[in-house]
């Protein structure tokens, strides 16, 4: 719900655009900031429309999703 979601991991927060409830990778800088937050072990919180969801990334994900 909404047009963006705030993603927080550790002390870093990025605001990512949404479309139809899906994160968009249209902004290369935001996307490249987001990927390490989602692939590194730790707590990640997604907040949008007054609601928050926290997930635990239990192990590193080896994927190259960085935009060039």
N, C-alpha and C positions, 0 to 999 in steps of 0.2 A: 504494500500500500504506500502511495506517495511517489515522489519523483527522485528521491535519493535515500541512501542509507549511510549512516556513520558506522565505520568499522574501526574498532579499537583493539589493539594488541599491545600489551605493555604500556608504555607511555605515548605511543604513537596512535593518532586517529586520522583517518582519511574519510572524506565524503565522496561517495561513489554514486553516479547516476543510475537510476533504475528505469526499466521499461517493462511493463507487464509483470512486475515482480522479479525480474531478472537483472543482475548486475551487468551493466554495459561496459565494454572495454574500449570505448571510443576515445578516451583521453589517455594517451600513452603514458604520461607522467603519473597519473593517478593509478592506472593499471599496474605499472611497474612498482609503485609503492605498496600496492595491495598484495601482490603475489607472495612476497616473503612473509607477510603477516599470516597468510593462509597455509603456508607450507612449512613453517617452523613450529616446533613443539611449544605449546603454551595456551593461554586462554585468549579467545577471540570473541568479542561482543559485537553483535549487529543491532543497531538501534534505528527504528523508523516509525513514524506515525504514533509516537508516544509509547511504543512497546520495545522491549529488548530481548534478545536471545543470545545466550552465552554458550559457546561450545569449547571443548578442550581438544586441541590437536595433540595427540599422544606421541606421534613420532614424525620425523621429518619426511616430507614428500619430495621425491626427486623428480622434478619435472621442469622443463624449460619453457615457461609460459611468458617470458619477458618479451615485450614488443620492441622491435628495433626501430 
